[in-house]
């Protein structure tokens, strides 16, 4: 389970809740089925928005956490498909090991102490079940990967639409698109950086825009945590730091950006402006002249391709 609770049924607030309650009732009455619940971590920003679906998932997750130790169920958190697969494989292996020791039983498996001649049937049933579970695991993994790909596609489409809206000055709409993009694809350094740029622009336009800039900084930091070698994130973070009067940090980020992308015209130009404002005129002129040369070279290349 991740961020979607589901739609109401006749008796419950969602099909998820109905299936869970019926499984719990069956387990209390018969000892079957065993309950295994896996929850994917939810991005902090998504939690902060307190959407109805997400908050229902959180309430259910909290309920399950409180039941640990009082109900026979497996409860695990995971970060993504690979993490989920790793945990599921571990628990399947442990469960099958327990079955092989007679600690539990599959439907149709003779009880412990049955006739020795039935042991072959039990082994055959177990092997068949293992193979069936392996096939189901592969199918589930494919479904999750397909959903991940779809979510990332929709996220990138929303991020591109956000940039289009930003170019038209429709910043509030653009912010909503970026929020949706990150909810779907929180591991994207590009989306975090784009969102950071948008928030920085919004902060520059507001008289009391500090909260925008603080949030923009968090997105730049997140982008760099995901990709420490992302030059554009370093450069835009440097601009934010410079505008905030945090010169030493800004210069460190500018230099990191230029180490990674020495021919990036924006990074070269912005560093030149930063040096000029700092009163370091000679250094500034070197970078500003270089930025002009890079711009001229780029323009010549465009004309050649026309």
C-alpha positions in Angstrom: 0.0 0.0 0.0 1.2 3.5 -0.8 -0.8 6.7 -1.1 -4.3 5.5 -2.3 -6.9 4.2 0.1 -9.6 3.4 -2.4 -13.3 3.9 -2.9 -16.1 3.1 -0.4 -18.0 -0.3 -0.6 -21.4 -1.1 0.9 -19.9 -1.8 4.4 -16.5 -0.1 4.5 -14.6 3.0 3.5 -12.7 1.1 0.8 -12.2 -2.3 -0.7 -8.9 -2.4 1.1 -10.5 -2.1 4.5 -13.2 -4.6 3.6 -10.6 -7.2 2.5 -8.6 -6.6 5.6 -11.5 -6.9 8.1 -12.8 -10.1 6.4 -9.3 -11.6 6.5 -8.9 -10.7 10.2 -12.3 -12.2 11.0 -11.4 -15.4 9.2 -8.0 -15.6 10.9 -9.5 -15.2 14.3 -12.0 -18.0 13.5 -9.9 -20.5 11.6 -6.3 -19.4 11.9 -6.2 -18.6 8.2 -5.2 -16.7 6.2 -1.9 -15.3 7.6 -1.8 -11.5 7.1 1.2 -9.8 5.5 1.0 -6.0 5.1 3.6 -3.9 3.3 3.5 -0.1 3.3 5.6 2.1 1.0 7.1 5.2 2.6 5.2 8.3 1.8 7.1 11.5 0.8 7.1 14.2 3.5 5.7 16.8 1.1 2.7 14.5 0.3 2.1 14.0 4.0 2.2 17.7 4.6 -0.6 18.3 2.1 -2.9 16.0 4.2 -4.9 14.8 1.2 -7.9 12.7 2.1 -6.6 9.4 0.5 -3.2 9.7 2.0 -4.4 10.5 5.5 -6.7 7.4 5.4 -3.7 5.3 4.5 -1.7 6.9 7.3 -4.5 6.2 9.8 -4.7 2.6 8.7 -0.9 2.2 8.9 -1.0 3.7 12.4 -3.7 1.2 13.4 -1.6 -1.7 12.2 1.5 -0.4 14.0 -0.5 -0.4 17.3 -1.6 -4.0 16.7 1.9 -5.3 16.3 2.5 -7.9 19.0 -1.2 -8.3 19.7 -2.3 -9.9 16.3 -0.6 -12.5 14.2 0.4 -10.4 11.2 3.4 -9.3 9.3 3.9 -5.5 9.0 6.8 -4.0 7.0 7.7 -0.6 5.5 9.6 -0.4 2.2 11.0 2.4 -0.1 10.4 1.1 -3.6 10.0 -2.0 -5.8 13.5 -3.3 -5.1 13.0 -2.9 -1.3 9.6 -4.5 -1.4 10.9 -7.5 -3.4 13.8 -8.0 -1.0 11.6 -8.0 2.1 9.0 -10.2 0.5 11.6 -12.8 -0.6 13.0 -12.8 3.0 9.6 -13.5 4.5 8.7 -16.1 1.9 12.0 -17.9 2.6 11.4 -17.7 6.4 7.8 -18.9 6.0 8.8 -21.8 3.7 11.5 -22.8 6.1 9.0 -22.9 8.9 6.7 -25.0 6.8 9.5 -27.5 6.1 10.0 -27.8 9.9 6.3 -28.5 10.4 5.7 -25.2 12.2 2.8 -24.3 9.9 0.9 -26.0 7.1 -0.4 -25.3 3.6 -3.9 -26.4 2.5 -3.8 -30.1 1.7 -0.6 -30.7 3.6 -0.8 -33.7 6.0 -0.6 -32.7 9.7 2.5 -33.4 11.6 2.7 -37.0 12.7 0.6 -38.4 9.8 1.5 -41.6 8.0 5.0 -41.6 6.6 3.8 -42.7 3.2 2.1 -39.3 2.9 5.3 -37.3 3.2 5.9 -37.5 -0.6 2.5 -35.9 -1.2 3.3 -33.1 1.3 6.7 -32.4 -0.4 5.1 -32.3 -3.9 2.4 -29.9 -2.7 5.0 -27.7 -1.1 7.1 -27.6 -4.2 4.1 -26.8 -6.3 3.1 -23.9 -4.0 6.6 -22.5 -4.0 6.6 -22.5 -7.8 3.2 -20.8 -7.9 4.4 -18.2 -5.4 7.5 -17.5 -7.5 5.3 -16.9 -10.6 3.0 -14.6 -8.6 5.9 -12.7 -7.2 7.3 -12.1 -10.7 3.9 -11.0 -11.9 3.5 -8.6 -9.0 6.9 -7.1 -9.5 6.1 -6.5 -13.2 2.9 -4.8 -12.2 4.7 -2.5 -9.7 7.4 -1.7 -12.2 4.7 -0.9 -14.8 2.9 1.4 -12.3 6.2 3.0 -11.4 6.9 3.7 -15.1 3.5 5.1 -15.6 3.8 7.4 -12.5 7.1 8.7 -13.7 5.7 9.4 -17.1 2.8 11.4 -15.7 5.1 13.1 -13.3 7.5 14.3 -16.0 4.5 15.4 -18.1 3.3 17.5 -15.2 6.7 19.0 -14.6 7.0 20.0 -18.3 3.5 21.6 -18.1 4.6 23.4 -14.9 7.5 24.9 -16.9 5.1 26.0 -19.7 2.9 27.6 -17.1 5.8 29.3 -15.4 6.9 30.8 -18.8 3.4 32.3 -19.1 3.6 33.8 -15.6 0.9 31.4 -14.2 3.0 30.5 -11.2 0.3 29.3 -8.8 -0.9 26.8 -11.5 2.7 25.8 -12.1 3.3 25.2 -8.4 0.3 22.8 -8.3 1.7 20.9 -11.3 5.1 20.5 -9.6 3.5 19.3 -6.4 1.7 16.6 -8.3 4.8 15.7 -10.2 6.8 15.2 -7.0 4.0 13.2 -5.4 4.3 10.7 -8.2 8.1 10.8 -8.7 9.8 12.0 -5.5 13.2 10.5 -6.6 13.7 12.9 -9.5 16.5 15.5 -9.0 15.2 17.3 -12.2 11.7 17.8 -10.7 13.1 18.9 -7.4 15.4 21.4 -9.1 12.7 22.8 -11.3 10.4 23.1 -8.4 13.1 24.9 -6.4 13.6 27.4 -9.3 9.8 28.1 -9.4 9.6 28.6 -5.6 12.7 30.9 -5.7 11.0 33.0 -8.5 7.8 33.2 -6.4 9.8 34.3 -3.4 11.5 37.1 -5.4 8.0 38.4 -6.4 6.6 38.3 -2.8 7.4 41.0 -0.2 7.4 38.2 2.4 8.8 35.4 0.3 11.2 33.9 2.8 9.1 30.8 3.1 9.2 30.2 -0.6 13.0 30.5 -0.6 13.3 28.2 2.4 11.3 25.6 0.6 13.3 26.2 -2.6 16.5 25.5 -0.7 15.0 22.2 0.6 14.3 21.1 -2.9 17.8 22.0 -4.1 19.3 20.0 -1.2 17.0 17.1 -2.0 18.1 17.2 -5.6 21.7 17.1 -4.7 21.2 14.3 -2.2 19.7 12.3 -5.1 22.5 13.4 -7.5 25.5 15.1 -6.0 26.9 15.7 -9.5 23.9 17.6 -10.8 25.5 20.9 -12.0 22.3 22.8 -12.6 21.1 22.1 -9.0 24.4 23.4 -7.7 24.2 26.5 -9.8 20.7 27.4 -8.9 21.3 26.7 -5.3 24.3 29.0 -5.5 22.1 31.8 -6.9 19.7 31.4 -4.0 22.5 31.5 -1.5 24.0 34.6 -3.1 20.7 36.4 -3.0 20.3 35.5 0.6 23.7 37.0 1.4 25.4 33.7 2.2 28.5 34.5 0.1 30.9 31.8 1.1 28.3 29.0 0.7 27.3 30.5 -2.7 30.8 30.6 -4.0 31.3 27.0 -3.0 28.2 25.9 -4.9 29.2 28.1 -7.9 32.6 26.4 -8.0 31.1 23.0 -7.7 28.8 23.7 -10.6 31.7 25.0 -12.8 33.8 21.9 -11.9 31.0 19.7 -13.2 30.0 21.9 -16.2 32.8 24.3 -17.0 31.2 25.4 -20.3 27.7 26.1 -18.9 27.1 29.6 -20.0 24.6 30.4 -17.2 26.9 29.1 -14.5 29.8 31.1 -15.9 27.8 34.3 -16.2 26.1 34.0 -12.8 29.5 33.4 -11.1 30.8 36.5 -12.9 27.9 38.6 -11.6 28.5 37.2 -8.1 32.2 38.2 -8.2 31.3 41.7 -9.5 28.9 42.2 -6.6 31.5 41.0 -4.2 33.9 43.7 -5.5 36.2 41.3 -7.2 36.2 43.1 -10.6 39.1 41.5 -12.3 37.9 38.0 -11.6 34.4 39.0 -12.6 35.5 40.4 -16.0 37.2 37.1 -16.8 34.1 35.1 -16.2 31.8 37.6 -17.9 33.9 37.7 -21.0 34.0 33.9 -21.1 30.2 33.8 -20.7 29.9 36.2 -23.7 32.2 34.1 -25.8 30.1 31.0 -24.9 26.9 32.8 -25.9 28.5 33.9 -29.2 29.6 30.4 -29.9 26.2 28.9 -29.2 24.5 31.5 -31.5 27.0 30.7 -34.3 26.2 27.0 -33.9 22.5 27.7 -34.2 22.9 29.7 -37.3 25.0 26.9 -38.8 22.2 24.4 -38.2 19.6 26.6 -39.9 
